[in-house]
Amino acid sequence: MCEHQPRCPSADAPGHATAHVVVRHVSQGWSRLCNGVVLFEDTGELLPDRRAVQPHRPSGARRTAFATAA
């Protein structure tokens, strides 16, 4: 799926949330990564195999997939 160089991590790899964003819907609160993972603003995830990852907010951090320019 990923054509970036270096390749983005697969959906089941550690660090999978660092893959490139290919679709961003800030108004709806989600972004899809090139590895098929859907990240939600509340830090939950939906993996390509339909498994859900519960929100896991790190203290003091915000996902860059939802950062917007001022």
C-alpha positions in Angstrom: 0.0 0.0 0.0 2.8 2.5 0.9 4.9 3.9 -1.8 6.9 6.3 0.4 10.7 6.0 0.8 11.5 4.9 3.3 8.4 2.8 3.6 5.9 3.7 6.3 5.4 1.1 9.1 2.7 -1.5 8.4 -0.6 -1.4 10.4 0.6 -4.1 12.7 4.1 -2.7 13.3 5.1 -0.7 16.4 4.9 3.0 15.5 2.2 2.4 12.8 0.7 5.8 13.7 3.7 7.5 12.2 2.7 6.6 8.7 1.9 9.4 6.2 -1.6 10.9 6.3 -3.4 10.4 3.0 -6.9 11.6 4.0 -7.7 14.1 6.7 -11.1 15.0 7.9 -10.5 17.4 10.8 -14.2 18.5 11.0 -15.1 14.8 11.5 -12.2 14.0 13.8 -10.3 11.3 11.8 -7.4 10.8 9.5 -6.5 7.7 7.3 -2.9 6.8 7.0 -1.2 5.2 4.0 -1.0 1.9 5.9 -4.8 1.8 6.2 -5.0 2.8 9.9 -7.7 5.3 10.7 -6.7 7.6 13.6 -9.4 9.4 15.6 -9.0 12.7 17.3 -9.6 11.0 20.7 -6.5 8.8 20.0 -8.5 5.7 19.2 -7.7 3.8 16.1 -9.3 1.5 13.6 -7.0 -1.0 12.0 -7.4 -2.4 8.5 -8.4 -5.8 9.8 -11.3 -4.0 11.6 -9.8 -4.3 15.1 -10.4 -1.2 17.2 -7.8 0.3 19.5 -9.2 2.1 22.5 -8.2 5.8 23.0 -4.8 6.0 24.7 -4.0 9.7 25.3 -0.4 10.3 26.2 0.0 13.0 28.8 0.6 16.4 27.3 0.8 15.2 23.7 -1.4 15.7 20.7 -1.5 13.7 17.5 0.1 15.5 14.6 -2.5 14.1 12.2 -4.9 16.6 13.6 -2.7 19.6 14.0 -3.8 22.5 11.8 -1.9 25.6 10.7 -2.8 28.8 12.5 
